[in-house]
Amino acid sequence: MNHALLASVAAASIAAAGTALVLAGVQRPPARIAELTTSAEAEEARPPIYFQDPDGKPTYSLTSRKTPDGRDYRAVPAGSDVGFDEDAAAEAPSSAAASGSGERRIKYYRNPMGLPDTSPTPKKDSMGMDYIPVYEGEDSDDGSVKLSPGKLQRTGAKSERIVRQAIRSMIRAPGVVQEDERRVSVVALRFEGFVESVANVTTGDHVHKGQTLMNVYSPALSSAAAEYLSAINAGATGKELKGARRRLENLATPEPAIKELERTREISLSIPWLAPQDGEILERNAVNGMRAGPGDVLFRVADHRLVWVLIDVAERDLPQVAIGTKVTIKPRGLRGQSFTGEVSLIYPHLMAQTRTARIRVELPNPDELLRPEMYVDAEIETGTPNPVLAVPESAILDSGARQAVLIDKGEGRFEPREVKLGLRGNGYVEVAEGVKEGEAVVTSANFLIDAESNLKAALNGFTEASGAPSAQPAGARP
């Protein structure tokens, strides 16, 4: 009996142990799965540094938020953030492991801040940043730099072929309408006389050439008329008659008055004084019965059928303006109307107070819509008459003292090229020196390439390669 009981207990123990072993074999996860689970739990336990769109779109937030369709943004912890040097980090182990198999290997490590400092072994700078590995084939002696395809894809770099095109730009400047100085006349006497009467004309009236402005009496004028009439009655000819007539002409006697004297053979008490040209009366000083001396301005008449537009151009824009440059004039008081003219004169002096130069445009004004002292807005079309090499403005890396572009040489290789610039317009810049037609220039993300590829060091190498003098003393070690 005792033996049977012991056997039963032993069998039950063995069965229980087998069941435990089977359950343990089924429920215990493999070592690799356990490690991944632990790593994932640890990653989830870390606090997020930002939140990203769940579809992977480039939309981020510092706080938790939802998409328009109600989904939560994905939390990104510190260890999951994708750095700019992800490719280098991913390639470093494989390169190191493959160094003995003839594949890419690390030549040296460069300073992460772009300083001219390298190291044959991994190290950190003074701020704790890791030096960046440089692989064989990534550096070259021609000053070019190379980026991996992953980095180029993340930066969104774009290139554009350099072609010849005309550069057009628009200079906008204020201006004012002025009367043409050459179309202003004054009415004055060359002798002592009296204004017997003034015609029914006032300031602002429009008069025509030959229209009577006033009647003038003068003893000197009557004496000259009597002398000329005596020569005519005496039958004088030649120089004697011509001299008597010339005296009347020297006193500016109107030609119709002289012909009337020759026709009637009578000396009039007063002579009608006529308008010298068509135009508006700007000034009337003549009064009935007044005494007028030689040179006194009695009337001022201006012809406004041709006017000047004086435009103040900024000093920096003056080199782009030349005689004959097309200008569009838009008067502020005549909305919707514009006039077209050309630059006829560039004044030789600048205005010291405003640092502007004045240019002049002559405009026909047959309807006299343009009035003196009227304000206008001018648009001056400038640019190159012939196509020139031009690149987009976004392609220029301007440090103030130096301008450069990045030439895309293909396969992720870029060459910094110093250039000399010319005119700007329509989003493009003329390149006078430094590039050739057909080359591709980086137009987008060039500053990111600059930061990633240690462009400053490459530019220094380019300068040294072109024969620029070095500031390092002779005999000094780099």
C-alpha positions in Angstrom: 0.0 0.0 0.0 2.8 2.3 0.9 4.6 1.5 -2.3 1.5 2.3 -4.4 1.0 5.6 -2.6 4.6 6.6 -3.2 4.4 5.7 -6.8 1.3 7.8 -7.3 2.9 10.8 -5.6 6.0 10.5 -7.8 4.0 10.3 -11.0 2.0 13.4 -10.0 5.2 15.3 -9.3 6.7 14.4 -12.6 3.6 15.4 -14.5 3.4 18.7 -12.7 7.1 19.4 -13.4 6.5 18.6 -17.1 3.5 20.8 -17.3 5.5 23.7 -15.8 8.3 23.2 -18.2 5.9 23.2 -21.2 4.2 26.4 -20.0 7.6 28.0 -19.3 8.7 27.1 -22.9 5.5 28.6 -24.4 5.2 31.8 -22.3 8.8 32.9 -21.9 9.7 35.3 -24.8 13.0 34.9 -26.6 15.9 37.1 -25.4 15.8 39.4 -28.5 12.1 40.0 -28.2 12.5 40.8 -24.5 15.2 43.3 -25.3 13.1 45.1 -28.0 10.1 45.2 -25.6 12.2 46.7 -22.9 13.7 49.2 -25.3 10.3 50.2 -26.7 8.9 50.6 -23.1 11.9 52.7 -22.2 11.4 54.9 -25.3 7.8 55.4 -24.5 8.7 56.3 -21.0 10.9 59.1 -22.1 9.2 62.5 -22.3 8.5 63.8 -25.8 10.5 66.8 -27.1 7.9 67.7 -29.8 4.9 66.3 -31.7 4.8 65.4 -35.4 1.9 64.9 -37.8 0.9 61.2 -37.8 1.1 61.0 -41.6 4.8 62.1 -41.5 4.1 65.6 -43.0 6.5 68.4 -42.1 4.1 69.8 -39.5 5.3 70.0 -35.9 4.1 71.3 -32.5 5.6 71.8 -29.1 2.4 70.8 -27.4 0.0 67.9 -28.0 -2.5 68.7 -30.8 -4.9 66.9 -33.2 -5.2 66.8 -37.0 -8.2 68.3 -38.7 -9.8 64.8 -38.9 -9.3 64.3 -35.1 -6.2 62.2 -34.9 -3.5 62.8 -32.3 -0.1 64.0 -33.3 2.7 61.5 -32.8 4.9 62.1 -29.7 8.6 62.2 -30.6 10.9 61.5 -27.6 14.5 62.7 -27.4 16.1 59.5 -28.6 13.8 59.2 -31.7 14.6 62.6 -33.2 16.2 62.3 -36.6 19.4 64.4 -36.7 20.9 66.0 -39.7 23.8 63.7 -39.6 21.7 60.5 -39.6 23.4 59.2 -42.7 26.8 59.7 -41.3 25.8 57.9 -38.1 24.3 55.1 -40.0 27.2 54.8 -42.4 29.9 55.0 -39.7 29.5 51.5 -38.2 29.2 49.9 -41.6 32.2 51.7 -42.9 34.2 50.9 -39.8 33.2 47.3 -40.1 34.0 47.2 -43.8 37.3 48.9 -43.5 39.2 45.7 -43.8 37.1 44.6 -46.9 38.2 47.5 -49.1 35.0 49.5 -48.8 34.7 53.2 -47.7 36.7 54.1 -44.7 37.0 57.2 -42.6 40.0 59.4 -43.5 39.6 61.9 -40.7 37.2 63.9 -38.5 36.4 67.5 -39.1 35.3 70.2 -36.7 31.5 70.4 -36.5 31.5 74.2 -36.4 33.4 74.6 -39.6 36.7 75.5 -37.9 39.9 74.5 -39.7 40.6 71.7 -37.3 40.7 67.9 -38.1 41.5 64.8 -36.1 42.5 61.3 -37.1 40.4 59.8 -34.3 36.9 60.5 -33.0 36.8 63.4 -30.5 34.6 66.2 -29.2 35.0 69.9 -29.4 34.9 72.3 -26.4 31.1 72.3 -26.4 30.8 68.5 -26.4 29.8 68.2 -30.0 31.2 65.1 -31.9 33.6 65.7 -34.8 32.1 64.8 -38.2 33.6 61.9 -40.1 34.9 62.5 -43.6 35.1 59.4 -45.8 37.4 58.6 -48.6 36.1 60.3 -51.8 34.0 62.9 -50.0 36.8 65.5 -50.0 38.7 66.8 -53.0 41.5 69.2 -53.7 39.4 71.3 -56.1 37.5 73.0 -53.2 34.2 71.1 -53.9 32.1 69.4 -51.2 29.9 66.3 -51.3 26.7 65.4 -49.5 25.0 62.1 -49.3 21.7 61.5 -51.1 19.8 61.3 -47.8 21.0 64.7 -46.7 20.2 66.2 -50.2 16.7 64.8 -50.0 16.1 66.2 -46.5 17.4 69.7 -47.4 15.3 69.9 -50.5 18.1 71.3 -52.6 17.2 72.4 -56.1 19.3 73.5 -59.1 18.8 75.6 -62.2 20.7 75.9 -65.4 22.4 79.2 -66.0 21.1 80.8 -69.2 21.4 84.2 -70.9 18.4 86.5 -70.5 17.7 90.2 -70.3 17.5 91.8 -66.9 14.6 94.1 -66.4 13.9 96.1 -63.2 11.6 99.0 -62.3 12.6 102.0 -60.3 9.8 103.9 -58.7 10.3 107.5 -57.7 8.2 110.6 -57.0 8.2 113.6 -59.3 6.6 117.0 -60.0 5.4 118.7 -63.1 7.2 122.0 -64.0 6.8 124.4 -66.9 9.3 124.4 -69.6 11.8 127.2 -69.0 12.2 127.7 -72.8 8.5 128.4 -73.2 8.2 131.3 -70.9 8.2 134.9 -72.2 8.0 138.3 -70.5 6.5 141.5 -72.0 8.6 144.5 -71.2 9.4 147.9 -72.8 12.8 149.0 -74.0 12.0 152.7 -73.5 10.4 155.0 -71.1 6.6 155.0 -71.7 3.1 154.9 -70.4 0.4 152.2 -70.4 -2.7 154.0 -71.8 -5.0 151.0 -71.5 -4.8 147.3 -70.8 -6.8 144.7 -72.7 -9.4 142.5 -71.1 -6.9 139.8 -70.0 -6.0 138.6 -66.6 -3.8 136.1 -64.9 -4.6 132.6 -66.0 -6.2 133.6 -69.3 -5.0 131.9 -72.4 -3.7 134.2 -75.1 -2.6 133.7 -78.7 0.5 135.0 -80.4 -0.2 138.5 -81.8 -3.2 139.2 -79.5 -3.3 142.8 -78.1 -2.3 143.0 -74.4 -2.1 146.8 -74.0 -1.7 150.2 -75.7 1.6 152.0 -75.1 2.6 155.7 -75.6 6.2 156.9 -75.5 7.9 160.1 -76.8 10.9 157.9 -77.9 8.6 155.7 -79.9 6.8 158.6 -81.5 10.1 160.3 -82.4 11.4 157.1 -84.1 8.1 156.8 -86.0 8.3 160.4 -87.2 11.9 159.9 -88.4 10.9 156.8 -90.4 7.9 158.5 -91.9 10.1 161.5 -93.0 12.5 159.1 -94.7 9.6 157.5 -96.5 8.0 160.9 -97.6 11.4 162.1 -98.8 11.8 159.1 -101.0 14.9 157.9 -99.2 16.2 154.5 -100.2 19.0 152.2 -99.2 20.8 152.6 -96.0 19.0 155.8 -95.0 15.6 154.2 -95.1 16.8 151.0 -93.6 18.4 152.8 -90.7 15.2 154.7 -89.9 13.3 151.4 -89.9 15.9 149.7 -87.8 15.5 152.3 -85.0 11.8 151.3 -84.7 12.8 147.6 -84.6 15.4 148.2 -81.9 12.7 149.6 -79.7 10.8 146.3 -80.2 8.0 148.0 -82.0 5.5 145.3 -83.2 5.7 144.6 -86.9 2.0 145.2 -87.5 2.4 148.7 -86.1 5.3 149.5 -88.5 3.3 148.2 -91.5 0.3 150.3 -90.4 2.6 153.4 -90.3 3.9 152.6 -93.8 0.3 152.2 -95.1 -1.4 155.3 -93.5 1.6 157.6 -93.3 0.3 158.8 -89.9 1.8 158.6 -86.5 -0.5 157.1 -84.0 -0.7 158.4 -80.4 -0.3 154.9 -78.9 0.8 151.6 -80.3 -0.9 148.2 -79.5 1.5 145.9 -77.7 1.1 142.2 -78.7 1.5 138.8 -77.0 4.8 137.3 -78.1 3.5 133.7 -78.0 0.6 131.4 -77.2 0.2 130.5 -73.6 -1.3 131.3 -70.2 -0.7 134.6 -68.5 1.2 133.8 -65.3 1.7 137.4 -64.2 0.1 140.7 -65.0 1.6 143.9 -63.7 0.3 146.4 -66.2 -2.3 148.8 -65.0 -4.1 151.5 -67.0 -2.2 154.8 -67.0 0.9 153.5 -65.2 4.4 154.7 -66.1 6.7 151.9 -67.2 10.4 152.0 -67.3 12.8 150.0 -69.5 12.9 146.4 -68.4 9.8 146.5 -66.2 8.0 143.1 -66.5 4.4 143.9 -67.5 3.2 140.4 -68.5 4.6 136.9 -68.1 3.3 134.3 -70.5 4.0 130.5 -70.5 3.2 127.8 -73.1 2.1 124.6 -71.4 1.8 122.4 -74.5 5.1 120.9 -73.5 6.0 120.4 -69.8 8.9 119.0 -67.8 8.6 116.2 -65.2 11.4 116.4 -62.6 11.9 113.1 -60.9 14.1 112.5 -57.8 16.0 109.2 -58.1 17.8 107.6 -55.2 21.6 107.8 -55.3 22.0 104.0 -55.4 19.6 103.7 -58.5 21.2 106.5 -60.5 23.8 104.2 -62.3 20.9 102.3 -63.9 19.4 105.4 -65.5 20.6 106.8 -68.8 19.5 109.3 -71.4 16.7 107.8 -73.4 15.5 105.5 -70.7 11.8 104.9 -70.9 9.6 106.4 -68.1 5.9 106.0 -67.4 4.3 109.0 -65.6 1.2 108.5 -63.5 -0.2 111.8 -62.1 -1.8 111.4 -58.7 -4.6 113.8 -59.6 -5.5 111.9 -62.8 -6.2 108.4 -61.7 -6.2 105.8 -64.4 -4.2 108.0 -66.8 -0.6 107.6 -67.6 1.9 109.3 -69.9 5.1 107.9 -71.5 8.3 109.7 -72.1 12.1 109.4 -72.1 14.8 110.7 -69.9 16.1 113.8 -71.6 18.5 115.1 -68.9 20.3 113.9 -65.8 21.2 116.9 -63.6 24.9 117.0 -62.7 24.5 117.6 -58.9 22.9 115.6 -56.1 20.5 117.1 -53.6 22.5 117.0 -50.3 19.4 116.9 -48.0 17.7 113.9 -49.7 20.7 112.2 -51.3 18.8 112.0 -54.6 19.6 112.9 -58.2 17.1 114.8 -60.4 16.3 113.7 -63.9 14.1 115.4 -66.4 11.4 114.0 -68.7 9.8 116.1 -71.4 6.1 115.3 -72.1 3.8 116.7 -74.8 0.8 118.2 -73.1 -1.6 119.2 -76.0 -4.7 119.0 -73.8 -2.9 120.7 -70.9 -4.0 118.0 -68.5 -0.6 118.2 -66.8 -0.4 121.3 -64.7 2.7 122.8 -63.1 3.4 121.6 -59.5 1.3 118.5 -60.0 2.7 115.5 -58.1 3.3 112.3 -60.1 4.6 108.7 -59.6 7.3 107.7 -62.1 8.2 104.2 -63.1 11.6 104.0 -64.8 12.4 100.8 -66.8 16.0 99.9 -66.4 18.0 96.8 -67.3 20.4 95.3 -69.9 19.5 95.8 -73.6 21.1 92.4 -74.5 20.8 89.0 -72.7 23.4 88.4 -70.1 24.3 85.5 -67.8 21.9 85.6 -64.9 21.1 83.5 -61.8 18.2 83.6 -59.4 18.7 85.9 -56.4 18.2 82.9 -54.1 21.3 81.4 -55.5 23.6 84.1 -54.1 25.5 83.5 -50.9 26.4 87.1 -49.8 28.7 87.6 -46.8 29.0 91.3 -47.4 32.6 91.3 -48.6 32.2 88.2 -50.8 29.4 86.9 -53.1 29.4 83.2 -54.1 27.2 80.5 -55.6 27.1 76.8 -55.4 27.7 75.0 -58.7 25.9 71.6 -58.8 28.4 69.2 -60.4 26.2 66.1 -60.0 26.3 63.1 -57.7 25.9 65.2 -54.6 29.1 67.2 -55.3 29.0 71.0 -55.1 31.6 73.6 -55.9 31.6 77.0 -54.3 32.3 79.7 -56.8 33.1 83.4 -56.1 31.2 85.7 -58.5 31.0 89.3 -59.4 27.4 90.6 -59.7 25.8 93.2 -61.9 22.2 94.5 -62.3 19.3 93.0 -60.5 15.7 92.6 -61.7 12.7 90.3 -62.0 14.2 88.0 -59.3 17.5 87.5 -61.2 21.0 88.9 -60.8 23.5 89.4 -63.6 26.8 87.5 -63.1 29.6 89.4 -64.7 32.4 86.9 -63.7 32.6 83.4 -62.1 30.2 81.1 -64.0 29.6 79.8 -67.5 26.5 79.3 -69.5 24.9 75.9 -69.0 26.3 75.2 -65.5 23.8 74.3 -62.8 23.6 76.6 -59.8 21.9 75.7 -56.5 18.8 77.9 -56.0 17.2 76.3 -52.9 18.6 75.2 -49.5 22.1 76.5 -50.4 22.4 77.9 -46.8 21.7 74.4 -45.4 24.4 73.0 -47.7 26.7 75.7 -46.5 26.2 74.7 -42.9 26.4 71.0 -43.5 29.3 70.9 -45.8 31.7 73.3 -44.1 31.5 75.7 -47.0 33.7 78.3 -45.4 36.6 75.9 -45.3 36.0 75.0 -49.0 35.9 78.7 -50.0 39.2 79.2 -48.2 40.6 76.3 -50.2 39.2 77.7 -53.4 40.9 81.1 -52.7 44.2 79.4 -51.9 43.9 77.3 -55.1 43.3 80.5 -57.2 46.6 82.0 -56.0 45.4 84.3 -53.3 48.2 85.3 -50.8 48.1 83.5 -47.5 48.3 85.4 -44.2 50.3 82.5 -42.6 53.9 83.4 -42.0 56.5 81.6 -44.1 57.7 78.4 -42.5 54.8 78.2 -40.1 53.2 74.8 -39.7 49.5 74.4 -40.4 
